[in-house]
Amino acid sequence: MHEENKPINASSEMINREIIRIKIVQLTYAYYQNGNKNIDSAEKELFFSLSKAYDLYNYLLALIVAVTKEAGRRFEVAQARARREGLPEPSQKFVFNRFALQLEENKALADFISTQKFTWDDAAPTIGQLYETIESSDIYKEYMESQEDNYDTDRELWRKLYKTFFMNNAELDAILEDQSLYWNDDKEIVDTFVLKTIKRFKEQNGAKEELLPEWDSDEEKEFARKLFRAAILNDAQYQRYMSEASRNWDFARLAYMDVIIMQIAIAEIMTFPNIPISVSINEYVEIAKLYSTRKSGGYINGMLDAIARNLINTERLLKHMEPKKEKEKAGAKPKKAEVQDEPKKPKRQRIKKQE
């Protein structure tokens, strides 16, 4: 659960704390790798990177519109041929899918597309191939053959199609990567926001249906700014905390990405009194599973727990933690860190050094 006991996707903005934490891990890693220690430039890079994630959200919604338009073009050709040859006309059901047409008319999405250089028209062969894959699928065939013909069915079709053909699509990923290095690690999480948007659309809202806003309030911006600066400006102090708590752990052999993740986690624990320690630990354990070695999640979980308890016991941290369970107290000592796996370095490390 997230802060204030909210589910992960309960927030109403696109840029929530989940994606902020991931971006801060990526940009902190890049900050040290690039060798430029200008924190003001690094902070600008962080917020620019977050804004590019919101651009990706809009582009992925626009992709639904692009595929529907491609279907419309092919429908017109098939309809003309059928009339010319006296054959039954093709079904209009997919072309006039109510949800897709509503999305095409969405004012916020149209405004975004009008300001962008890249459009999906520039990837016409891929759009055509994607539509052909959809058209030959069982999901499409069942929809076209179904007697149900209403908005909810139309919207549910696109939720299924998006999950099946737009997520984990290597060709789409390659096109997006060519457009922006910032999107290398973003699509998986942004996909979840696109699915959330599809689910919350309502027919009665028409073209005025609201997309998820980029930022819901200044509170999240301040969270990002304070966390990023605290993690970097206090790095020596936080790494001392790691050393203090690592007597039974081989801290010296720890993957560098794990150090970065724990450094940011400690910054969050120390800087934000209203975020429970367990929430912070859980969030960064999940990030470690994505970006570091296969054993990092368990190691980081144990280390952060030990660090937090040590800080509380020495009165350097005024937060509450549940006492350790008896089984944990009586259990074996934690295993030493293993480093035979290479951590998954964020692709964002390839950014140029900031000017």
Disulfide bonds with the S-S distance in Angstrom:
none
